[in-house]
Amino acid sequence: MATSRSRSRRRAPASSGGSPTAQQDEADIVAEVGAEHDEESGELVADEAKIREVGAIDASTVIENERLQAIVNRKKAGEKKVIFNADDLLTEYETLIKVWPVNTFDISVKRLTGSALEHVITSRPRTGAELYNTLMAMHGQFEEAKYAIKFFDTAGKPIWRVKNGKSWTGSFPGARACCAFSQGRIYHLNAHGRLACLDATDGKELWAFNILERFDAKNILWALSECLLIDGQRLIVSPGGKKALVAALDKQTGKTVWTTDPLGDDHAAHASPILFRHASRRVLAQCSSAHGLGIDANSGELLWSVPLANRFGTNISTPIYGWGQVFYVTPYTALGRAYRLVANDQGIDARHLWTHPIDTVTGSGLLIGRTLFASGYNKLKWWSLIDWQSGQTKQEIKDLSTGAAIMADSRVYLLDERGNVALLKLEPPPDGMEIVSRFRLPTDRKRVKDAWAHPVLCDGRLYIRYHDKLWCYDVKRGGRSSR
C-alpha cells in the first residue's frame, strides 16, 4: 500500500481527541469509508472515490475545526457574504449544508492557482461529492489547484415560484394552508382540494390530485385550509367525504394507504391534525364539521368522537394534547372542552373533564407545562392562561386581541389579528406571563383586522406573514432581518 497521497487515495480522518460524541461520529465515518492504516506511515488512508461517495471529505475537520465553526457562527449571525479560502473547499461545503438548505445560497468558485478562472455554480449540489463532480467537470485538469469559494446568502429572495391550481377568491380571499416539508419534498393543499407534491430544490411538480374528487367530498364554506401532517412515510389529509373522513397517503406516490369511515353527515373542517402517543397507541386528533376526533394513526380506525358543533360547521382550531387529555374548542356553542383519555379493551374513551368559556377560532393555543395559553374570538376576545387540570382561569391579558402564538426559550412570540406583534415572558408562579415588548406590523393598511397567519420560528428568526407580505426578524439580536 502506497504511503503518499495520490489522485485516488486520501488520508482518512485521524482521531481529534475531542469530545466522546465527536470521536464516535469520526469513528463512524472512518468505518463507512473503509479506511485502513498505511503499513509504513501508520496513517489512515481510504479510497478517494468512496470518500466522495459518502460525502465524508474530512470528518475531523467537519466535527472539530474551530475556524469552520466560527465561519458558521458568522453566517448564523446574518453576514451576507462569508468567504472561504481553504485547500479543501468540499469540507467547508459539507459543513455549511449541515446548517442551511442548499437552495438558500449561491456558489461562486475562483481558482487561485494557475490561470485565473471564476464560475458561479447554479446546480445547487446536495453533497460534497456532487460539488466535487461539478468542479471536475469545470476544471478537471486542475484538480490539485487551490480555490476560493463564496456562498451568497439569498435569504428573503424567492428561490422559485410555482402555482398549485387556482387561488381562493370567495369570502375572505387569500392564502389558506401552509406547506409541509419532508425529505426534500414540499406538500401543499390548495383551497379547492388540489394536493401537490413538489421538489423542494426547484419547485417541479412530482404528483398531484384533487382530494375532493378522489374521496367524494365537497368544498366547505370558506374553503379548505388544512395544514397537512407528515407521519413517517405517510401524509395525513382530511377530505371529509363519502369515501373517507380522514385518509393516509403514501407521501412518495400519493396513493391511498388507509381511510377513516365517514361519520354521519360530517364534512371537512378548517382544522389541522396532530399526532401523539397515548396508551401504547399512535393517535391522531382532528376535527370534522361537528365532532372532535381521535383516530388510530396506524390503521385509520376511529377511536372516539365528541360533540363539537357550531352554526357554521367550521371548526378551525387544532386540537391540543398533553398529560393524558385532549382539548377541542369551537365558538358559539361547545366552546373549550377538555377530555381525559382512558384506554380500554375496545380502544380509547374520551371522558369530559371541564368546559371553559373561551371561544378560540383561528389561533388554537399553547400548552405550557400544565397551563393552556389561548385567546378567544367573540366572548373573550383576549388572551387567557387556563389551568390544564381544572379549567380555571389563572390570568387574563387584555392588551392583545385574538391571535396565534409560538414559544421558544421560555418566551412567547404572538401575532394578534390587529397586526400587533408581542414578546411575552413567563414568570414564576403565581405571576404568570408578562408583556416584554410589542410593535405593529409596518403594513400600508390603515386598519388591520385579519392577521390570522401563525408566526414561525426557525434558527433564531421569527417569520410573520400578512397576506402577500413576509417579514423576517432576527430575535436573537432584535433587529428586522429582511422583508
VEXDREN-2710 file (C-alpha; in Angstrom, 1 decimal):
% VEXDREN-2710
k/r/px/py/pz
1/MET/0.0/0.0/0.0
2/ALA/1.5/3.3/-1.0
3/THR/2.4/5.8/1.7
4/SER/1.9/9.0/-0.2
5/ARG/-1.4/10.6/-1.2
6/SER/-2.3/10.2/-4.8
7/ARG/-5.2/11.2/-7.1
8/SER/-7.1/8.1/-6.0
9/ARG/-6.1/7.9/-2.3
10/ARG/-6.7/10.3/0.6
11/ARG/-5.8/10.4/4.2
12/ALA/-8.8/9.4/6.2
13/PRO/-9.7/11.3/9.4
14/ALA/-7.4/10.8/12.4
15/SER/-8.5/11.0/16.0
16/SER/-9.0/14.6/17.0
17/GLY/-9.0/14.0/20.7
18/GLY/-12.3/15.9/21.0
19/SER/-15.5/15.0/22.8
20/PRO/-16.7/11.4/23.0
21/THR/-19.6/12.3/20.7
22/ALA/-17.2/13.8/18.2
23/GLN/-14.8/10.9/18.4
24/GLN/-17.7/8.5/17.8
25/ASP/-19.0/10.4/14.8
26/GLU/-15.5/10.4/13.4
27/ALA/-15.1/6.7/14.0
28/ASP/-18.4/6.0/12.2
29/ILE/-17.2/7.9/9.2
30/VAL/-13.8/6.2/9.2
31/ALA/-15.6/2.9/9.2
32/GLU/-18.0/4.0/6.5
33/VAL/-15.3/4.9/4.0
34/GLY/-13.4/1.7/4.7
35/ALA/-10.2/3.4/5.9
36/GLU/-7.1/1.3/6.6
37/HIS/-3.7/2.0/8.3
38/ASP/-0.8/2.5/5.9
39/GLU/1.9/-0.1/6.7
40/GLU/4.8/2.3/6.5
41/SER/3.4/5.6/7.7
42/GLY/0.8/4.4/10.1
43/GLU/-1.7/7.0/8.7
44/LEU/-5.3/6.1/7.8
45/VAL/-5.9/6.1/4.1
46/ALA/-9.0/5.4/2.1
47/ASP/-10.2/5.3/-1.5
48/GLU/-11.0/8.8/-2.6
49/ALA/-14.0/7.7/-4.7
50/LYS/-15.5/6.1/-1.6
51/ILE/-14.9/9.2/0.4
52/ARG/-16.6/11.3/-2.2
53/GLU/-19.5/8.8/-2.4
54/VAL/-20.4/9.1/1.3
55/GLY/-19.6/12.8/1.4
56/ALA/-17.1/12.4/4.2
57/ILE/-14.3/14.5/3.0
58/ASP/-12.6/15.2/6.3
59/ALA/-14.6/14.1/9.3
60/SER/-12.3/15.5/12.0
61/THR/-12.4/19.0/10.4
62/VAL/-16.1/18.9/9.9
63/ILE/-16.7/18.0/13.6
64/GLU/-13.9/19.8/15.5
65/ASN/-12.3/22.6/13.4
66/GLU/-12.9/25.8/15.4
67/ARG/-12.2/28.0/12.4
68/LEU/-15.0/26.5/10.4
69/GLN/-17.3/26.7/13.4
70/ALA/-16.5/30.4/13.6
71/ILE/-17.5/30.8/10.0
72/VAL/-20.8/29.0/10.6
73/ASN/-21.4/31.3/13.6
74/ARG/-20.8/34.4/11.4
75/LYS/-23.2/33.0/8.9
76/LYS/-25.8/32.4/11.6
77/ALA/-25.3/36.0/12.8
78/GLY/-26.5/37.3/9.5
79/GLU/-23.4/38.2/7.4
80/LYS/-24.4/38.5/3.8
81/LYS/-21.2/37.0/2.5
82/VAL/-18.9/34.6/4.1
83/ILE/-15.6/33.9/2.3
84/PHE/-13.8/30.6/2.4
85/ASN/-10.2/30.2/1.5
86/ALA/-9.0/26.6/2.1
87/ASP/-7.3/23.7/0.5
88/ASP/-10.3/21.5/0.6
89/LEU/-13.5/23.5/-0.2
90/LEU/-15.5/20.3/-0.1
91/THR/-15.0/20.2/3.7
92/GLU/-16.4/23.7/4.0
93/TYR/-19.4/22.9/1.8
94/GLU/-20.2/19.8/3.9
95/THR/-20.0/21.9/7.0
96/LEU/-22.3/24.6/5.5
97/ILE/-25.1/22.3/4.3
98/LYS/-25.4/20.9/7.8
99/VAL/-26.8/24.3/8.8
100/TRP/-28.6/25.7/5.7
101/PRO/-30.5/24.1/2.9
102/VAL/-28.6/24.1/-0.4
103/ASN/-31.2/26.3/-2.1
104/THR/-30.6/29.2/0.3
105/PHE/-27.3/30.3/-1.2
106/ASP/-25.4/30.7/-4.4
107/ILE/-21.8/29.4/-5.0
108/SER/-19.0/31.4/-6.7
109/VAL/-15.8/29.4/-7.3
110/LYS/-12.5/31.1/-8.2
111/ARG/-9.3/29.1/-8.9
112/LEU/-6.3/30.7/-7.1
113/THR/-3.5/28.8/-8.8
114/GLY/-2.8/28.6/-12.5
115/SER/-4.7/30.8/-14.9
116/ALA/-7.5/32.8/-13.2
117/LEU/-10.9/31.3/-13.7
118/GLU/-14.2/32.1/-11.9
119/HIS/-17.5/30.4/-12.2
120/VAL/-20.9/30.6/-10.5
121/ILE/-22.4/27.2/-9.8
122/THR/-26.2/27.2/-10.2
123/SER/-26.9/23.4/-10.0
124/ARG/-27.1/23.6/-6.1
125/PRO/-25.1/20.4/-5.2
126/ARG/-26.7/18.4/-2.4
127/THR/-23.4/16.9/-1.1
128/GLY/-19.7/17.5/-1.2
129/ALA/-19.5/14.7/-3.7
130/GLU/-21.8/16.5/-6.1
131/LEU/-19.8/19.7/-5.7
132/TYR/-16.6/17.8/-6.4
133/ASN/-18.1/16.3/-9.6
134/THR/-19.3/19.7/-10.7
135/LEU/-15.8/21.1/-10.2
136/MET/-14.2/18.3/-12.0
137/ALA/-16.5/18.9/-15.0
138/MET/-15.4/22.6/-14.9
139/HIS/-11.7/22.3/-14.1
140/GLY/-10.8/18.6/-14.3
141/GLN/-7.2/19.2/-15.3
142/PHE/-6.6/21.5/-12.3
143/GLU/-8.0/19.2/-9.5
144/GLU/-4.9/19.8/-7.3
145/ALA/-5.4/23.6/-7.5
146/LYS/-6.5/25.8/-4.6
147/TYR/-9.8/27.6/-4.8
148/ALA/-11.7/30.4/-3.1
149/ILE/-15.4/29.8/-2.6
150/LYS/-18.1/32.3/-1.7
151/PHE/-21.6/31.4/-0.5
152/PHE/-24.0/34.3/-1.1
153/ASP/-27.0/34.3/1.3
154/THR/-30.2/34.6/-0.7
155/ALA/-32.4/34.9/2.3
156/GLY/-35.5/36.9/1.5
157/LYS/-35.2/36.4/-2.2
158/PRO/-37.5/33.9/-4.0
159/ILE/-35.7/30.7/-5.0
160/TRP/-38.5/29.5/-7.2
161/ARG/-42.2/30.1/-7.6
162/VAL/-45.0/27.8/-8.8
163/LYS/-48.8/27.7/-8.8
164/ASN/-50.9/25.0/-7.2
165/GLY/-54.1/25.4/-9.0
166/LYS/-56.5/28.3/-8.5
167/SER/-56.4/30.7/-5.5
168/TRP/-59.5/31.3/-3.3
169/THR/-61.4/34.4/-4.4
170/GLY/-64.6/33.8/-2.4
171/SER/-65.4/35.1/1.0
172/PHE/-62.2/36.0/2.9
173/PRO/-60.0/35.6/-0.2
174/GLY/-56.3/34.8/0.1
175/ALA/-53.9/32.2/1.2
176/ARG/-55.1/29.2/3.2
177/ALA/-52.9/26.3/4.3
178/CYS/-49.2/26.4/4.8
179/CYS/-46.8/23.8/3.3
180/ALA/-45.3/20.7/4.8
181/PHE/-41.7/19.7/4.1
182/SER/-40.2/16.2/4.3
183/GLN/-37.1/14.6/2.8
184/GLY/-36.6/17.2/0.0
185/ARG/-40.2/17.5/-0.9
186/ILE/-42.9/20.1/-0.3
187/TYR/-46.6/19.2/0.1
188/HIS/-49.4/21.7/-0.3
189/LEU/-53.2/21.5/-0.3
190/ASN/-54.9/24.4/-2.0
191/ALA/-58.3/25.9/-1.2
192/HIS/-60.1/23.8/-3.8
193/GLY/-58.7/20.4/-2.7
194/ARG/-55.7/20.1/-5.1
195/LEU/-52.9/18.3/-3.3
196/ALA/-49.5/18.8/-4.8
197/CYS/-46.0/17.3/-4.1
198/LEU/-43.1/19.4/-5.2
199/ASP/-39.4/19.1/-5.4
200/ALA/-38.1/21.5/-2.8
201/THR/-35.0/22.4/-4.8
202/ASP/-36.7/23.7/-8.0
203/GLY/-40.5/23.5/-7.4
204/LYS/-41.0/20.8/-10.0
205/GLU/-44.4/19.1/-9.5
206/LEU/-43.9/15.4/-8.8
207/TRP/-47.5/14.4/-8.4
208/ALA/-50.9/15.9/-7.7
209/PHE/-54.6/15.1/-7.4
210/ASN/-57.8/16.5/-6.0
211/ILE/-58.8/15.1/-2.6
212/LEU/-62.4/16.2/-3.1
213/GLU/-62.7/14.2/-6.3
214/ARG/-60.9/11.1/-5.0
215/PHE/-62.9/10.8/-1.8
216/ASP/-66.2/12.1/-3.0
217/ALA/-66.3/15.3/-0.9
218/LYS/-67.5/18.9/-1.3
219/ASN/-65.7/22.1/-0.5
220/ILE/-66.7/23.9/2.6
221/LEU/-68.0/27.4/3.4
222/TRP/-64.6/29.3/3.5
223/ALA/-62.7/26.7/1.5
224/LEU/-60.2/24.1/2.6
225/SER/-57.3/25.3/4.8
226/GLU/-55.9/22.2/6.4
227/CYS/-52.2/22.1/7.0
228/LEU/-51.0/18.6/6.1
229/LEU/-49.3/16.3/8.6
230/ILE/-46.3/14.1/7.8
231/ASP/-46.2/10.8/9.6
232/GLY/-43.1/9.0/8.6
233/GLN/-43.8/7.7/5.0
234/ARG/-47.4/8.8/5.2
235/LEU/-49.2/12.1/4.5
236/ILE/-52.4/12.7/6.5
237/VAL/-55.3/14.6/4.9
238/SER/-58.9/15.2/6.0
239/PRO/-61.2/15.4/3.0
240/GLY/-64.5/14.8/4.9
241/GLY/-66.1/12.8/2.0
242/LYS/-68.3/9.8/1.5
243/LYS/-65.3/7.7/0.9
244/ALA/-63.1/9.0/3.7
245/LEU/-63.4/11.2/6.7
246/VAL/-59.6/11.2/7.1
247/ALA/-57.0/9.5/4.9
248/ALA/-53.3/8.5/4.9
249/LEU/-51.4/8.7/1.7
250/ASP/-48.0/7.4/0.6
251/LYS/-46.0/10.6/0.5
252/GLN/-43.8/9.3/-2.3
253/THR/-46.6/8.5/-4.7
254/GLY/-49.9/10.0/-3.3
255/LYS/-51.6/6.5/-3.3
256/THR/-54.1/5.9/-0.5
257/VAL/-52.8/3.8/2.4
258/TRP/-55.9/3.8/4.7
259/THR/-59.1/5.7/5.2
260/THR/-61.4/6.5/8.2
261/ASP/-65.1/5.8/7.5
262/PRO/-67.5/8.8/7.2
263/LEU/-69.2/10.0/10.4
264/GLY/-72.9/10.8/9.7
265/ASP/-73.2/13.9/7.7
266/ASP/-69.9/15.4/8.9
267/HIS/-67.7/17.1/6.3
268/ALA/-64.2/18.6/6.4
269/ALA/-63.4/21.5/8.8
270/HIS/-60.6/24.0/8.7
271/ALA/-58.6/22.4/11.5
272/SER/-55.3/20.6/11.1
273/PRO/-54.4/17.2/12.8
274/ILE/-51.9/16.5/15.5
275/LEU/-50.1/13.2/16.2
276/PHE/-49.2/11.9/19.7
277/ARG/-48.7/8.6/21.6
278/HIS/-51.2/7.5/24.3
279/ALA/-51.7/4.1/25.9
280/SER/-49.2/2.5/23.6
281/ARG/-51.1/3.8/20.6
282/ARG/-50.1/6.3/17.9
283/VAL/-53.1/8.6/17.8
284/LEU/-54.3/11.4/15.5
285/ALA/-56.6/14.1/16.9
286/GLN/-58.5/16.2/14.4
287/CYS/-61.9/18.0/13.9
288/SER/-64.7/17.4/11.5
289/SER/-67.5/19.9/11.0
290/ALA/-69.4/18.7/14.1
291/HIS/-67.0/16.5/16.1
292/GLY/-63.6/16.3/17.8
293/LEU/-62.0/13.1/16.6
294/GLY/-59.4/10.5/17.8
295/ILE/-58.0/8.2/15.1
296/ASP/-55.5/5.3/15.2
297/ALA/-52.6/6.5/13.2
298/ASN/-51.6/3.0/12.0
299/SER/-55.0/1.8/10.7
300/GLY/-57.3/4.8/10.4
301/GLU/-59.8/3.3/12.9
302/LEU/-62.0/5.9/14.7
303/LEU/-61.2/5.6/18.4
304/TRP/-63.6/8.3/19.7
305/SER/-65.7/11.3/18.7
306/VAL/-67.0/14.1/20.9
307/PRO/-69.6/16.8/20.0
308/LEU/-68.0/20.0/18.6
309/ALA/-70.6/21.8/16.5
310/ASN/-71.4/25.4/15.8
311/ARG/-73.9/27.0/13.5
312/PHE/-71.4/27.4/10.7
313/GLY/-70.0/23.9/10.8
314/THR/-66.5/25.3/10.6
315/ASN/-64.2/24.1/13.3
316/ILE/-60.8/25.8/12.9
317/SER/-58.5/25.4/15.9
318/THR/-56.1/22.5/16.0
319/PRO/-56.7/20.1/19.0
320/ILE/-54.2/20.2/21.9
321/TYR/-52.9/17.2/23.7
322/GLY/-50.9/16.8/27.0
323/TRP/-50.9/15.0/30.3
324/GLY/-53.3/12.3/29.1
325/GLN/-56.0/14.7/28.0
326/VAL/-57.1/16.4/24.8
327/PHE/-58.6/19.9/24.3
328/TYR/-61.0/20.9/21.5
329/VAL/-62.5/24.4/21.0
330/THR/-65.2/26.0/18.8
331/PRO/-67.1/29.3/19.1
332/TYR/-70.8/30.0/19.9
333/THR/-71.8/26.6/21.4
334/ALA/-69.4/23.9/22.6
335/LEU/-66.6/26.4/23.5
336/GLY/-63.4/25.0/25.0
337/ARG/-63.7/21.4/26.3
338/ALA/-61.1/19.1/27.8
339/TYR/-61.4/15.3/27.8
340/ARG/-59.5/12.7/29.8
341/LEU/-58.3/9.8/27.5
342/VAL/-58.9/6.4/29.1
343/ALA/-57.7/3.2/27.5
344/ASN/-60.0/0.1/27.5
345/ASP/-60.3/-3.2/25.7
346/GLN/-62.0/-1.7/22.7
347/GLY/-59.6/1.3/22.3
348/ILE/-59.7/4.7/24.0
349/ASP/-62.6/6.6/25.6
350/ALA/-62.7/10.4/25.8
351/ARG/-64.3/11.5/29.1
352/HIS/-65.4/15.1/29.6
353/LEU/-63.4/16.9/32.3
354/TRP/-64.3/20.6/32.1
355/THR/-65.6/23.3/29.9
356/HIS/-64.2/26.9/29.7
357/PRO/-66.0/29.9/28.0
358/ILE/-63.0/30.5/25.8
359/ASP/-64.2/30.5/22.1
360/THR/-60.9/30.3/20.1
361/VAL/-61.2/30.4/16.3
362/THR/-58.1/30.9/14.2
363/GLY/-55.2/30.7/16.7
364/SER/-55.5/27.4/18.6
365/GLY/-53.3/27.7/21.7
366/LEU/-50.1/26.7/23.5
367/LEU/-49.8/24.1/26.3
368/ILE/-47.0/25.4/28.6
369/GLY/-46.4/22.9/31.3
370/ARG/-49.9/22.5/32.9
371/THR/-51.2/25.8/31.7
372/LEU/-53.2/26.4/28.5
373/PHE/-52.5/29.8/26.8
374/ALA/-55.1/30.8/24.2
375/SER/-57.3/33.6/23.0
376/GLY/-61.0/34.0/22.5
377/TYR/-62.9/35.2/19.5
378/ASN/-66.2/36.7/20.5
379/LYS/-66.9/36.4/24.2
380/LEU/-63.3/36.5/25.4
381/LYS/-61.5/38.5/22.7
382/TRP/-58.2/38.5/24.7
383/TRP/-55.7/36.0/26.0
384/SER/-56.2/33.7/28.9
385/LEU/-54.0/31.4/31.0
386/ILE/-56.1/28.4/32.0
387/ASP/-55.2/25.6/34.5
388/TRP/-54.9/22.4/32.4
389/GLN/-56.3/20.2/35.2
390/SER/-59.2/22.2/36.5
391/GLY/-60.1/24.6/33.6
392/GLN/-60.0/27.6/35.9
393/THR/-58.7/30.9/34.6
394/LYS/-55.3/31.8/36.1
395/GLN/-54.6/35.1/34.3
396/GLU/-56.1/37.3/31.5
397/ILE/-54.1/39.6/29.2
398/LYS/-56.5/42.1/27.7
399/ASP/-53.9/44.3/25.9
400/LEU/-53.8/41.9/22.9
401/SER/-56.6/40.7/20.7
402/THR/-57.2/37.2/19.4
403/GLY/-54.4/35.7/17.5
404/ALA/-51.7/32.9/17.3
405/ALA/-48.6/32.3/19.4
406/ILE/-45.4/30.3/19.4
407/MET/-42.9/29.6/22.2
408/ALA/-39.2/29.1/22.4
409/ASP/-36.7/29.5/25.3
410/SER/-39.4/30.4/27.8
411/ARG/-40.5/33.3/25.6
412/VAL/-43.8/33.5/23.7
413/TYR/-44.0/35.3/20.4
414/LEU/-47.5/36.4/19.5
415/LEU/-49.3/37.9/16.5
416/ASP/-52.8/39.2/17.1
417/GLU/-55.4/39.8/14.4
418/ARG/-54.9/43.6/14.5
419/GLY/-51.3/43.2/13.5
420/ASN/-49.7/43.6/16.9
421/VAL/-46.5/41.5/17.4
422/ALA/-45.6/41.0/21.1
423/LEU/-43.0/39.2/23.1
424/LEU/-44.1/37.8/26.4
425/LYS/-42.0/36.3/29.2
426/LEU/-43.0/33.5/31.5
427/GLU/-42.9/34.5/35.2
428/PRO/-42.6/32.1/38.2
429/PRO/-46.0/31.2/39.8
430/PRO/-48.2/33.0/40.7
431/ASP/-47.1/35.9/38.4
432/GLY/-48.0/34.1/35.1
433/MET/-47.0/36.0/32.0
434/GLU/-45.8/39.5/31.2
435/ILE/-45.6/41.5/28.0
436/VAL/-42.0/42.5/27.5
437/SER/-42.2/44.4/24.2
438/ARG/-44.6/44.9/21.3
439/PHE/-44.9/46.7/17.9
440/ARG/-47.3/46.9/15.0
441/LEU/-46.6/45.3/11.6
442/PRO/-45.4/48.0/9.2
443/THR/-48.1/47.5/6.6
444/ASP/-49.5/50.1/4.3
445/ARG/-53.1/49.4/5.5
446/LYS/-54.6/51.9/7.9
447/ARG/-56.5/49.2/9.8
448/VAL/-55.6/45.6/10.2
449/LYS/-58.2/43.1/11.4
450/ASP/-57.4/39.8/9.7
451/ALA/-53.8/39.0/10.6
452/TRP/-54.5/35.3/11.1
453/ALA/-51.4/33.6/9.9
454/HIS/-49.4/31.8/12.6
455/PRO/-45.9/33.1/13.4
456/VAL/-42.9/30.7/12.7
457/LEU/-39.6/30.4/14.5
458/CYS/-36.5/28.9/12.8
459/ASP/-32.8/29.2/13.7
460/GLY/-33.3/32.3/15.7
461/ARG/-35.5/34.1/13.2
462/LEU/-39.2/35.0/13.6
463/TYR/-41.3/34.9/10.4
464/ILE/-44.5/36.9/10.2
465/ARG/-46.9/36.9/7.2
466/TYR/-49.7/39.2/6.5
467/HIS/-51.5/38.4/3.2
468/ASP/-48.8/38.8/0.5
469/LYS/-46.0/40.3/2.7
470/LEU/-43.5/38.4/4.7
471/TRP/-41.3/39.8/7.4
472/CYS/-38.2/38.1/9.0
473/TYR/-36.9/39.3/12.4
474/ASP/-33.7/38.3/14.0
475/VAL/-35.0/37.6/17.5
476/LYS/-31.5/36.7/18.8
477/ARG/-30.3/40.3/18.0
478/GLY/-33.6/42.1/18.0
479/GLY/-33.4/43.7/14.6
480/ARG/-35.5/43.0/11.4
481/SER/-33.5/40.9/9.0
482/SER/-35.5/41.2/5.8
483/ARG/-38.8/41.6/4.2
END
